[in-house]
């Protein structure tokens, strides 16, 4: 009776957890309403002359040469992202041996936020690019590609990395660093950076070596916590159900 009762409890926790996980999965990355953001701070990025010298740094077992071009500060709303260590990414780690660029964030700012057009659009990232989609010409006419950027973000600092990797869709983020080109002399890999916001296509992404990264305002915090708890309960209850399934017949036979 004991194991059979536990098995039923685990089953119902699993079913409820699975349902909550499924519902919150589609809500945790929704883009908030305009009034969630301090739109006055979501102005164009600040790009200024830098006095920082080229330097070398290491990540993984590789050494990289970094050439700062401009000091850079950006406030933006995260609309999409791509992690360099994701299962589908075969270029950053395996092909390029690039362990310095750990994440790409696609962000919007300015009128793209203040006029609310971001909520009528979809965004996605792949290993190279951020894609923006709209349903009709009217929406497209209100969206400015010069107020969107896909940012290749570089860091060898563990604290900055933790903050960067915790950013999610909808968050208002602030980053400080340098626009930079970088290279891996060991295998010949090299990547540059855009230095204007009006370019498009290949080479239009900003490559930024981070000095600081901050989540100014976290979106969907309650839903994210519920999702994390529900996912954990689903996995634990499934394991418990499986264990009870196998031990219950043995105990009942004695």
ABEGO torsion letter per residue (X at the ends): XAAAAAAAAAAAAAAAAAAAAAAAAAAAABBBBAAABBAAABBBBBBBBBABBBBBBBBEABBBBBBBABBBBBBBBBABBBBAABAABAAAAAAAGBAABABBBBBBBEAAAAAGAAAABBBBBBAABBBBBBABAAAAAABBAAABBBBBBBBABAAAAAAAAABBBGBBBBBBBBBBBBBBAAAGBBBBBBABAABBEBGABBBBBBABBBBABBBGAAAAAAAAAAAAAAAAAAAAAAAAAAAAAAAAAX
